[in-house]
Amino acid sequence: MRTATVTRNTLETRITVTLDLDGTGQAELQTGVPFLDHMLDQIARHGLIDLSILAEGDLHIDAHHTVEDIGITLGQAFARAIGDKKGIRRYGHAYVPLDEALSRVVIDLSGRPGLTYEVSYTRAAIGQFDVDLFAEFFHGFVNHAMVTLHIDNLRGVNAHHQAETIFKAFGRALRMACEADERMAGITPSTKGTLTA
């Protein structure tokens, strides 16, 4: 079973993430940041990942620590759940449109953290959510999931649409990369023989 539960407690946040990479897209999300919950639901639904994230953070300051630490904890849970990566596709990619917006996400479960994030939002906030925090979320994820991730918003006018296409594409790319490849059964998809850095 490719499942994991990780709890991260600091002076700023208390977070528990449980995920099942072979789920059906069910989500239980209580982060205290409603728009982030909406985006995390896209990962679960489009990645077919069962995802529970319960978080308490210092939201009286702002959402920065909560959003970043959720990315970190989700990355840790993913790294634990994916295991030795034998027999998986390793690479995943997706283009997702939403009306005028279009985003592309490409992921490599490489064992090496790296993020290229090319997104210019058309406004600084979506409701009360500071869009700069999405980059912090993805940095936290890649640094602890040990993956290489390229995110490009190719076009968009509505910032909500921009964000939603990114998270939907991320979920779908992640799903593809984690899928079993029958031709690679029992084999690590790397000429090095390992995907652990």
C-alpha positions in Angstrom: 0.0 0.0 0.0 1.4 3.4 -1.0 0.2 5.3 2.0 1.7 7.5 4.6 0.9 9.7 7.5 3.2 12.5 8.6 2.8 14.9 11.5 4.9 18.1 11.7 4.7 20.3 14.8 6.6 23.5 15.2 6.0 26.7 17.2 4.3 28.1 14.1 2.2 25.2 12.8 0.7 21.8 13.7 0.0 19.7 10.6 -1.0 16.1 9.9 -1.0 14.8 6.4 -2.3 11.4 5.4 -2.3 10.3 1.8 -3.0 7.2 -0.4 -1.4 7.4 -3.8 -3.8 4.7 -5.1 -7.0 6.3 -3.8 -10.1 7.6 -5.5 -9.7 11.4 -5.1 -11.3 11.8 -1.7 -10.2 14.8 0.4 -10.6 15.9 4.0 -9.1 19.4 4.2 -9.0 21.7 7.2 -6.1 24.1 6.8 -7.8 27.3 8.0 -7.0 28.8 4.5 -10.1 28.2 2.4 -8.6 29.0 -1.0 -5.7 26.6 -0.3 -8.3 23.9 0.6 -9.9 24.5 -2.8 -6.5 24.0 -4.6 -5.5 20.9 -2.5 -8.9 19.4 -3.4 -7.8 19.7 -7.1 -4.7 17.7 -6.4 -6.7 14.9 -4.7 -9.5 14.9 -7.4 -7.3 15.0 -10.4 -4.4 12.9 -9.0 -6.8 10.3 -7.7 -5.0 10.6 -4.3 -6.9 10.2 -1.1 -5.7 13.2 0.9 -6.3 14.3 4.5 -4.7 17.5 5.7 -5.4 18.9 9.1 -3.6 22.1 10.0 -3.5 24.7 12.7 -1.2 27.7 12.1 -0.4 31.2 13.2 -3.0 32.7 10.8 -3.3 35.7 13.1 0.1 36.7 11.5 -0.6 35.6 8.0 -0.9 32.4 6.0 2.8 32.1 5.0 3.9 29.5 7.6 0.8 27.4 7.3 1.0 27.2 3.4 4.7 26.5 3.3 4.6 23.9 6.1 1.7 22.1 4.4 3.9 21.9 1.3 6.7 20.5 3.4 4.6 17.9 5.2 2.8 16.9 2.0 6.3 16.4 0.4 7.4 14.3 3.3 4.3 12.1 3.2 4.7 11.7 -0.6 8.3 10.6 -0.3 7.4 8.0 2.3 4.4 6.7 0.3 6.1 6.4 -3.1 8.7 4.0 -1.7 11.6 2.7 -3.8 9.9 3.8 -7.1 10.4 0.5 -8.8 8.0 -0.2 -11.6 6.6 3.4 -11.9 6.6 5.7 -14.9 8.7 8.3 -13.0 7.8 11.2 -15.3 4.5 12.9 -15.6 3.1 15.9 -17.4 -0.2 17.6 -18.0 -1.7 20.6 -19.8 -4.9 21.9 -18.2 -7.1 24.7 -19.5 -9.8 26.6 -17.7 -11.6 29.0 -19.9 -8.9 31.5 -21.0 -6.2 30.1 -18.7 -3.7 27.3 -19.6 -1.0 25.7 -17.5 1.6 23.0 -18.0 3.2 21.0 -15.2 6.0 18.4 -15.7 7.4 16.3 -12.9 10.3 13.9 -12.5 10.4 11.7 -9.4 14.1 12.0 -9.7 15.3 12.0 -6.1 16.7 15.5 -6.6 14.7 18.5 -5.5 14.3 21.3 -8.0 11.5 23.8 -8.9 11.2 26.0 -11.9 8.1 28.2 -11.4 7.1 30.5 -14.2 3.9 32.1 -13.2 2.9 35.8 -13.4 -0.5 36.2 -11.7 -2.7 39.0 -12.9 -3.4 40.2 -9.4 -1.6 39.9 -6.0 -4.4 38.2 -4.1 -7.3 35.9 -4.8 -9.8 36.9 -2.2 -7.7 37.0 0.9 -5.1 34.6 -0.4 -1.6 36.0 -1.3 -0.7 34.3 -4.6 3.1 34.5 -3.7 2.4 31.7 -1.2 1.8 29.2 -4.0 5.5 29.3 -4.8 6.3 28.7 -1.1 4.0 25.7 -1.1 5.7 24.1 -4.2 9.2 24.8 -2.9 8.3 23.1 0.4 6.9 20.1 -1.5 9.8 19.6 -3.9 12.4 20.0 -1.3 10.9 17.2 0.8 9.3 15.0 -1.8 12.7 15.0 -3.6 11.2 15.7 -7.1 12.0 18.0 -10.0 9.0 20.1 -10.9 8.4 22.6 -13.7 5.3 24.7 -13.5 4.4 27.1 -16.3 1.2 29.2 -16.6 1.1 29.7 -20.3 -1.7 32.2 -20.4 -4.5 33.5 -18.2 -6.4 36.7 -17.3 -8.3 35.5 -14.2 -6.0 34.7 -11.3 -8.3 32.1 -9.9 -8.3 30.3 -13.2 -4.5 30.5 -13.4 -4.1 28.9 -10.0 -6.7 26.3 -10.6 -5.1 25.1 -13.9 -1.8 24.8 -12.1 -3.1 22.6 -9.3 -5.2 20.5 -11.6 -2.2 20.0 -13.9 0.0 19.2 -10.9 -2.5 16.5 -9.7 -2.6 14.9 -13.1 1.1 15.0 -13.7 1.7 13.5 -10.3 -0.8 10.7 -11.0 1.0 9.9 -14.3 4.4 9.8 -12.7 3.2 7.5 -9.9 1.4 5.0 -12.2 2.7 1.5 -12.6 4.5 0.8 -15.9 4.0 -2.9 -16.7 7.1 -2.9 -18.9 9.2 -1.6 -16.0 7.8 -4.1 -13.4 10.3 -4.5 -10.6 12.8 -2.2 -12.3 13.9 1.2 -11.1 13.4 3.7 -14.0 16.9 5.0 -14.0 20.2 4.0 -15.6 21.8 4.7 -12.2 19.7 2.0 -10.6 18.4 4.4 -7.9 16.2 7.4 -7.6 17.4 8.5 -4.2 19.6 11.5 -5.2 
